[in-house]
Amino acid sequence: MATTILHQPTLKTILMIENQIRKGRSYPTKKELWESLPKGVQYQTLNLVLNYLESSKKILIDKGHIVWTFPDDKKLRDLIARSTQLR
């Protein structure tokens, strides 16, 4: 049976969770991330956002451990911009 989504996250909520993960770099559990958020979020909403972030390759969830993987570092962007592009 499919899970019924009771609440869709807002962009503000998605960005809040994304920024918290980026700032913390990694969290050993979803619960630890959930408890560290500056505003309250339903656990189901957190799971939806985490699924979105994982599918968009911004985070990696391995054995419950949540890690920010998106290359948004300024030094990395500059290095990529200056690099020689291969075919």
FENKA-V768980 format. One record per residue. N is the residue number from 1. PHI is phi in whole degrees, 0 to 359 (none if undefined). NEAR is the number of other C-alpha atoms within 8 Angstrom. D_FIRST is the distance of its C-alpha to the first C-alpha in whole Angstrom. Layout:
N,PHI,NEAR,D_FIRST  N,PHI,NEAR,D_FIRST
//
This chain:
1,none,2,0  2,285,3,4  3,280,4,7  4,274,4,9  5,274,5,13  6,274,4,15  7,211,5,18  8,267,6,19  9,290,9,22  10,275,6,26  11,300,6,28  12,301,6,30  13,292,9,27  14,300,10,26  15,295,8,30  16,297,9,31  17,293,11,28  18,301,9,29  19,296,8,33  20,295,11,32  21,293,14,31  22,300,9,34  23,293,6,36  24,276,7,35  25,70,8,35  26,200,10,32  27,223,12,30  28,291,8,30  29,215,9,26  30,297,10,24  31,298,6,25  32,296,9,29  33,297,11,28  34,304,10,26  35,286,6,29  36,272,7,32  37,294,11,31  38,293,4,33  39,232,4,31  40,292,5,28  41,222,9,25  42,296,6,21  43,299,7,20  44,297,6,17  45,294,11,19  46,302,11,21  47,298,8,18  48,298,9,17  49,294,11,21  50,297,9,21  51,298,8,19  52,297,8,21  53,296,11,24  54,290,11,23  55,291,7,22  56,268,7,26  57,65,9,27  58,269,10,29  59,227,13,27  60,232,11,27  61,244,9,24  62,231,6,26  63,54,4,25  64,87,8,24  65,281,12,27  66,255,14,27  67,230,11,30  68,285,11,31  69,237,8,32  70,290,7,33  71,281,6,37  72,247,6,38  73,284,6,41  74,300,6,44  75,299,6,46  76,294,9,44  77,298,10,44  78,295,8,47  79,297,8,48  80,295,7,45  81,295,6,47  82,274,6,50  83,286,6,49  84,278,4,50  85,274,4,47  86,269,3,47  87,300,2,46
//
